[in-house]
Amino acid sequence: MKKPHVVVLGGNFAGMGSAQKIREYAGNAVDITVIDRKDYLLFVPNIPNEVLENRDPQDSLKMDIPSTLKRDGINFIQAEVTGLDVDKKTVTYVPAERPGAEAHSMAYDYVVVAVGCRLAFDKIPGFAEYGDTVADFYHGNRLRAKLHNGGYKGGPIVIGSALWHQGDGAKDVKPYGTGSIPAALAACEGPTVEMALSMATWLQNHNMGDAKKITITTPAEVIAEDAGEKVVGTLLGAAGAMGFNYVNNTRDIVRLTETHIEFEGGQKIEAEIKVIFPDWEAYKFLQGLPISDNKGFVITDLLMRNPKYPEVFAAGDCAAVTVPKLGSIGHEECEIVGRQIAAAVGKMTPEKANTPLNPVVLCLGDMGNSKAFYIRSNSWFGGPTQELRFGRRNFFLKMRYRDLFFWGKGKTPSWGNKFATWLAEVLK
């Protein structure tokens, strides 16, 4: 008999993780195909460290997708996904190895949407000429050259986020019973905090100033609001003591110029370097579908399954319930998707599979000089936990996670989060 066919859209963290978990739990009961426009995984979390240490992130933060998936008997197609018909249960795609390829269609029994989001730098006037970021290799190396090859002249620096236009697909979801998935004005501000702290250290190490040269901005009432009031208060107190400038309620970015960044709220801040984290948009092929919310993010319950189309799953940043757009939440969603599909094909009991998403903000951010901050909090969703730690042990955890990820070809040990929590919070 023909095996059920699972098609996974996307091959980065959420796509690769979902495919591997489906194979782990469903075994050979299903055929799996992953489709991604590129043939390598982009390991984004460590790009800031590589850039500031003057190392090319392409040398250490790429993982080959086809050979990694082949280890588990998972098929891979390098292609751009152009359409999803949830009524006909088909995916449309165009091979991406060479320009001018023809369109193809593929049928599925189950589909996992894990394409991430579109980072809308192109909607920020002046970004191409005057903006910087650490969201990918190209922009990371562009900033690296500016910092280390004499392009930066020692002027003021602004680090902040554009306004995020969140959809309405998770407004009624309550992960902790009485809590909710809140509305956010920034997709994820852990990288903003990380870049600000590590940039201040870089300035000091290169005798070019300190935190007083840096302005941190946020479109929200407070930065990193998802970490909880206690954590944010401690972070802001520490940042203030270090001398950082801080501007909140900026709303959206209006434009970048050679000398300034301008905001919708009327603020105009002088900056030679402007490190921006943009709006996160759903891909066009998802917008307007019956599985998507008003912004194109895929609607799911806490078992990562669409309520109207139960054969459709989502994981990672393209899922409406993934708020903030954070890797640790995506990892939990991959686990859920793997168990749900295993149960659907009779390889796992519903009792074992039906553990819902309990989102936790888990963040490790570089501070420079082999130090990092550690945040573990679920208070934003209605949970009781808010933890914040600073120190070298957290930097060790961040670097070892990268090493484990590459050593295990994307498969991190199931005890990883518990061990990290013990090491960061319990071990003295």
C-alpha positions as CSV (number, residue, x, y, z in Angstrom):
1,M,0.0,0.0,0.0
2,K,1.1,3.5,-0.7
3,K,2.5,5.3,2.4
4,P,1.1,8.6,3.5
5,H,3.1,11.5,2.0
6,V,4.2,14.3,4.3
7,V,5.4,17.5,2.6
8,V,7.4,19.9,4.7
9,L,7.6,23.5,3.3
10,G,10.9,25.0,4.5
11,G,14.2,23.5,5.5
12,N,15.7,25.8,8.1
13,F,15.3,25.2,11.8
14,A,11.5,24.5,11.9
15,G,11.4,22.7,8.6
16,M,14.4,20.4,9.2
17,G,13.4,19.9,12.8
18,S,9.8,18.9,11.9
19,A,11.0,16.5,9.2
20,Q,13.4,14.8,11.6
21,K,10.9,14.5,14.4
22,I,8.3,13.0,12.0
23,R,10.8,10.4,10.9
24,E,11.8,9.7,14.5
25,Y,8.3,9.1,15.7
26,A,6.5,7.8,12.6
27,G,9.4,5.8,11.4
28,N,9.1,4.3,7.9
29,A,5.3,4.6,8.0
30,V,5.4,7.8,6.0
31,D,7.3,9.3,3.0
32,I,8.7,12.7,3.7
33,T,9.6,15.5,1.2
34,V,11.2,18.8,2.3
35,I,11.1,21.8,-0.1
36,D,13.3,24.8,0.3
37,R,14.6,27.5,-2.0
38,K,18.1,27.1,-0.7
39,D,20.1,23.9,-0.1
40,Y,21.7,25.0,3.2
41,L,20.5,25.7,6.7
42,L,21.3,29.3,7.9
43,F,22.3,29.2,11.6
44,V,21.2,32.7,12.5
45,P,21.7,32.9,16.3
46,N,25.5,33.1,16.2
47,I,25.9,35.6,13.3
48,P,26.4,38.6,15.7
49,N,29.3,36.9,17.5
50,E,31.0,35.9,14.2
51,V,30.6,39.5,12.8
52,L,32.0,41.2,15.9
53,E,34.9,38.8,16.2
54,N,35.7,39.4,12.5
55,R,35.0,35.9,11.3
56,D,33.0,35.1,8.1
57,P,29.8,33.4,9.4
58,Q,29.6,31.4,6.1
59,D,32.6,29.4,7.2
60,S,31.0,28.1,10.4
61,L,27.2,28.6,10.3
62,K,26.0,26.6,7.2
63,M,24.7,23.1,7.2
64,D,24.0,21.2,4.0
65,I,20.3,20.3,3.9
66,P,20.2,17.4,1.3
67,S,22.9,15.3,2.8
68,T,21.6,15.9,6.4
69,L,18.0,14.8,5.4
70,K,19.3,11.9,3.4
71,R,20.6,10.3,6.6
72,D,16.9,9.8,7.6
73,G,15.6,8.8,4.3
74,I,14.0,12.2,3.7
75,N,13.7,13.6,0.2
76,F,14.7,17.1,-0.6
77,I,13.7,19.4,-3.5
78,Q,15.5,22.8,-3.9
79,A,12.6,25.0,-5.1
80,E,10.6,28.1,-4.4
81,V,7.1,27.3,-3.0
82,T,4.6,29.3,-5.0
83,G,1.2,27.9,-4.0
84,L,-0.7,25.8,-1.5
85,D,-4.1,24.5,-2.3
86,V,-5.5,23.1,0.9
87,D,-8.7,21.9,-0.7
88,K,-7.0,19.9,-3.4
89,K,-4.1,19.0,-1.0
90,T,-1.4,20.1,-3.4
91,V,1.8,22.2,-3.3
92,T,3.0,24.2,-6.3
93,Y,6.7,25.0,-6.6
94,V,9.4,26.1,-9.1
95,P,12.8,24.5,-9.0
96,A,15.3,27.1,-7.8
97,E,18.7,25.7,-9.0
98,R,18.6,27.6,-12.3
99,P,16.5,30.6,-13.3
100,G,13.6,30.0,-15.7
101,A,12.5,26.6,-14.4
102,E,8.9,25.4,-15.0
103,A,6.3,25.1,-12.3
104,H,5.4,21.7,-10.7
105,S,2.7,20.4,-8.4
106,M,2.9,17.7,-5.7
107,A,0.2,16.0,-3.7
108,Y,0.3,15.5,0.0
109,D,-1.6,13.6,2.7
110,Y,-0.1,15.9,5.4
111,V,1.6,19.3,5.0
112,V,3.8,21.1,7.5
113,V,4.2,24.8,6.7
114,A,7.6,25.8,8.2
115,V,8.8,28.5,5.7
116,G,9.6,31.1,8.3
117,C,8.9,34.7,7.4
118,R,9.8,37.3,4.9
119,L,12.1,40.0,6.5
120,A,10.8,43.2,5.0
121,F,14.0,45.3,4.8
122,D,12.9,46.4,1.3
123,K,10.0,48.4,3.0
124,I,12.4,50.6,5.0
125,P,13.4,53.6,2.8
126,G,17.1,54.0,2.8
127,F,18.0,50.6,4.3
128,A,19.9,49.5,1.2
129,E,22.2,52.5,1.3
130,Y,22.5,53.1,5.1
131,G,21.1,50.1,7.0
132,D,22.8,47.1,8.6
133,T,21.6,43.9,10.2
134,V,22.8,40.5,11.3
135,A,19.9,38.4,10.0
136,D,21.9,36.6,7.3
137,F,25.4,36.0,5.9
138,Y,25.3,38.8,3.3
139,H,24.3,41.6,5.7
140,G,26.5,40.2,8.5
141,N,29.6,40.4,6.3
142,R,28.6,43.8,5.1
143,L,28.5,45.1,8.7
144,R,31.7,43.1,9.5
145,A,33.6,44.9,6.7
146,K,32.3,48.2,7.9
147,L,33.5,47.6,11.5
148,H,36.8,45.9,10.9
149,N,38.0,47.5,7.6
150,G,37.9,51.2,8.5
151,G,34.4,52.0,7.3
152,Y,33.1,52.9,10.7
153,K,34.4,56.3,11.9
154,G,33.4,56.1,15.5
155,G,30.0,57.9,15.3
156,P,26.8,57.1,17.2
157,I,25.0,53.8,16.7
158,V,21.3,53.0,16.8
159,I,20.1,49.4,17.3
160,G,16.3,48.7,17.1
161,S,13.3,47.1,15.6
162,A,10.8,48.2,13.0
163,L,7.1,47.8,13.9
164,W,5.8,44.3,13.5
165,H,2.3,43.9,12.0
166,Q,1.1,40.8,13.9
167,G,-1.9,38.9,12.6
168,D,-5.1,38.0,14.5
169,G,-4.7,34.2,14.3
170,A,-3.7,33.5,17.9
171,K,-5.8,36.1,19.8
172,D,-8.1,33.4,21.4
173,V,-5.4,30.9,22.2
174,K,-4.7,30.3,25.9
175,P,-1.6,28.2,26.4
176,Y,-1.6,28.4,30.3
177,G,-5.4,28.3,30.8
178,T,-6.1,31.8,31.9
179,G,-3.3,33.4,29.8
180,S,-3.1,34.2,26.1
181,I,-0.8,34.8,23.1
182,P,-0.4,38.6,23.5
183,A,-0.2,41.2,20.7
184,A,3.3,42.3,20.1
185,L,4.8,45.3,18.4
186,A,8.1,43.7,17.7
187,A,8.6,40.2,16.3
188,C,11.6,39.4,18.6
189,E,13.8,41.8,20.5
190,G,16.3,39.3,22.0
191,P,18.7,40.1,19.1
192,T,18.3,43.8,19.7
193,V,19.4,43.4,23.3
194,E,22.2,41.0,22.3
195,M,23.6,43.3,19.6
196,A,23.5,46.3,21.9
197,L,25.3,44.6,24.7
198,S,27.9,43.0,22.5
199,M,28.4,46.1,20.4
200,A,29.2,48.1,23.6
201,T,31.9,45.6,24.5
202,W,33.3,45.8,21.0
203,L,33.5,49.5,21.2
204,Q,35.5,49.3,24.5
205,N,37.8,46.6,23.2
206,H,38.6,48.7,20.1
207,N,39.1,51.9,22.1
208,M,36.2,53.6,20.2
209,G,33.9,54.4,23.1
210,D,31.3,52.5,25.2
211,A,27.6,52.1,25.6
212,K,27.0,55.9,25.7
213,K,27.4,55.8,21.9
214,I,24.5,53.4,21.5
215,T,20.8,54.1,21.4
216,I,18.5,51.2,21.8
217,T,15.0,51.7,20.3
218,T,11.7,49.8,20.4
219,P,8.3,50.4,18.8
220,A,6.7,49.1,22.0
221,E,6.1,50.5,25.4
222,V,9.1,48.6,26.7
223,I,11.8,46.6,25.0
224,A,11.7,42.7,25.1
225,E,8.2,42.9,26.7
226,D,7.8,39.1,26.2
227,A,10.5,38.5,28.8
228,G,8.3,39.8,31.6
229,E,8.2,42.9,33.8
230,K,10.8,41.7,36.3
231,V,13.3,40.7,33.7
232,V,12.8,43.8,31.6
233,G,13.2,46.0,34.7
234,T,16.5,44.4,35.5
235,L,17.7,44.7,31.9
236,L,16.8,48.3,31.7
237,G,18.4,49.1,35.0
238,A,21.6,47.4,33.9
239,A,21.6,49.1,30.5
240,G,21.0,52.5,32.2
241,A,23.9,52.0,34.5
242,M,26.1,51.1,31.6
243,G,25.2,54.4,29.8
244,F,23.0,53.2,27.0
245,N,20.5,55.6,25.5
246,Y,17.0,54.2,25.3
247,V,14.0,55.3,23.2
248,N,10.6,53.5,23.4
249,N,7.3,54.0,21.6
250,T,9.0,54.8,18.3
251,R,6.3,53.0,16.3
252,D,7.6,52.3,12.8
253,I,10.8,53.4,11.0
254,V,10.1,56.1,8.5
255,R,13.5,56.2,6.8
256,L,17.2,55.9,7.1
257,T,19.6,58.6,5.9
258,E,23.3,58.8,5.9
259,T,23.3,60.6,9.3
260,H,20.0,59.7,11.0
261,I,17.2,57.3,11.6
262,E,13.6,58.7,11.6
263,F,10.6,57.2,13.3
264,E,6.9,57.4,12.9
265,G,6.6,58.8,16.4
266,G,8.5,61.9,15.3
267,Q,11.9,60.9,16.8
268,K,15.0,61.6,14.7
269,I,18.2,60.1,16.1
270,E,21.7,60.7,14.8
271,A,23.5,57.5,13.8
272,E,26.4,56.5,11.7
273,I,25.6,52.8,12.0
274,K,21.9,51.7,12.1
275,V,21.4,48.0,13.0
276,I,17.8,47.2,12.2
277,F,15.5,44.2,12.8
278,P,12.6,44.6,10.4
279,D,8.9,43.8,10.1
280,W,8.3,40.0,9.7
281,E,5.8,39.2,7.0
282,A,4.1,36.0,5.9
283,Y,5.0,34.8,2.4
284,K,2.5,35.8,-0.3
285,F,1.5,32.3,-1.2
286,L,0.1,32.0,2.4
287,Q,-1.9,35.2,2.3
288,G,-5.6,34.9,1.8
289,L,-5.7,31.1,2.3
290,P,-8.5,29.6,4.5
291,I,-5.8,28.3,6.9
292,S,-4.2,31.8,7.4
293,D,-5.1,34.8,9.5
294,N,-5.5,38.4,8.3
295,K,-1.7,38.8,7.8
296,G,-1.0,35.4,6.3
297,F,0.3,33.6,9.4
298,V,-1.0,30.0,9.6
299,I,-3.7,29.5,12.2
300,T,-3.2,26.5,14.5
301,D,-4.3,25.2,17.8
302,L,-1.8,24.3,20.5
303,L,-1.2,21.0,18.8
304,M,0.1,23.0,15.8
305,R,-2.8,21.7,13.6
306,N,-5.2,23.9,11.6
307,P,-8.7,23.6,13.1
308,K,-10.5,23.6,9.7
309,Y,-7.9,21.5,7.8
310,P,-6.6,18.9,10.3
311,E,-4.0,17.6,7.7
312,V,-2.3,21.0,7.7
313,F,0.3,21.8,10.4
314,A,2.6,24.7,11.0
315,A,5.8,25.2,13.0
316,G,8.2,28.1,13.5
317,D,7.9,31.7,12.6
318,C,5.1,31.3,10.0
319,A,2.7,29.9,12.7
320,A,0.4,32.5,14.2
321,V,0.9,31.2,17.7
322,T,4.7,31.6,17.5
323,V,4.9,34.9,19.4
324,P,7.6,36.1,19.8
325,K,9.4,34.7,16.7
326,L,11.8,32.7,18.8
327,G,13.8,29.5,18.1
328,S,13.1,27.8,21.4
329,I,9.3,28.0,20.8
330,G,9.9,26.6,17.2
331,H,11.8,23.6,18.6
332,E,8.9,22.7,20.9
333,E,6.5,23.0,17.9
334,C,8.6,20.6,15.8
335,E,8.3,18.0,18.6
336,I,4.5,18.5,18.7
337,V,4.2,18.1,14.9
338,G,6.3,15.0,14.9
339,R,4.2,13.4,17.6
340,Q,0.9,14.4,16.0
341,I,1.7,12.9,12.6
342,A,3.0,9.8,14.2
343,A,-0.3,9.5,16.1
344,A,-2.3,10.1,12.8
345,V,-0.6,7.2,11.1
346,G,-0.9,4.9,14.1
347,K,2.7,5.0,15.4
348,M,1.9,6.8,18.7
349,T,-1.0,6.8,21.1
350,P,-3.0,10.0,21.4
351,E,-2.2,10.2,25.1
352,K,1.5,10.3,24.3
353,A,1.1,12.7,21.3
354,N,-1.4,15.2,22.6
355,T,0.9,17.4,24.8
356,P,0.0,21.0,23.8
357,L,2.4,23.9,23.2
358,N,3.5,25.6,26.5
359,P,5.5,28.5,25.1
360,V,8.5,29.7,27.0
361,V,10.8,32.6,26.2
362,L,14.2,31.0,26.3
363,C,17.0,33.3,25.1
364,L,20.8,33.2,25.3
365,G,22.4,36.4,24.1
366,D,26.0,37.3,23.6
367,M,27.4,40.2,25.6
368,G,31.0,40.1,24.4
369,N,34.2,39.0,26.2
370,S,32.8,35.5,26.5
371,K,29.8,36.5,28.6
372,A,26.1,36.2,27.8
373,F,22.7,36.7,29.3
374,Y,20.1,33.9,29.9
375,I,16.4,34.5,30.0
376,R,13.7,31.9,30.8
377,S,10.2,33.3,31.2
378,N,6.6,32.4,30.5
379,S,4.9,35.2,32.4
380,W,3.9,37.0,29.2
381,F,1.6,34.0,28.4
382,G,0.2,33.6,31.9
383,G,2.8,31.4,33.4
384,P,4.7,31.9,36.7
385,T,8.4,32.0,35.6
386,Q,10.8,34.9,35.1
387,E,14.5,34.1,35.3
388,L,17.5,36.3,34.2
389,R,21.2,35.5,34.6
390,F,24.4,37.1,33.4
391,G,27.8,35.4,33.1
392,R,30.4,33.2,31.3
393,R,28.4,30.0,31.9
394,N,25.6,31.3,29.6
395,F,28.1,32.1,26.8
396,F,29.4,28.5,27.2
397,L,25.8,27.3,26.8
398,K,25.2,29.4,23.7
399,M,28.4,28.1,22.0
400,R,27.9,24.5,23.0
401,Y,24.3,24.5,21.6
402,R,25.8,25.6,18.2
403,D,28.3,22.7,18.5
404,L,25.7,20.1,19.4
405,F,23.4,21.2,16.6
406,F,26.1,20.8,14.0
407,W,27.6,17.6,15.5
408,G,24.1,16.1,15.7
409,K,23.1,17.3,12.2
410,G,20.2,19.3,13.5
411,K,19.3,16.8,16.2
412,T,19.8,18.2,19.7
413,P,19.4,15.9,22.7
414,S,15.9,15.8,24.4
415,W,17.5,16.6,27.7
416,G,19.2,19.7,26.3
417,N,16.8,22.3,27.7
418,K,16.6,20.7,31.1
419,F,20.4,20.6,31.3
420,A,20.7,24.2,30.2
421,T,18.2,25.3,32.9
422,W,20.1,23.4,35.5
423,L,23.4,24.8,34.4
424,A,22.2,28.3,34.2
425,E,19.9,28.5,37.2
426,V,20.8,25.8,39.7
427,L,24.5,25.0,39.5
428,K,26.5,27.4,41.7
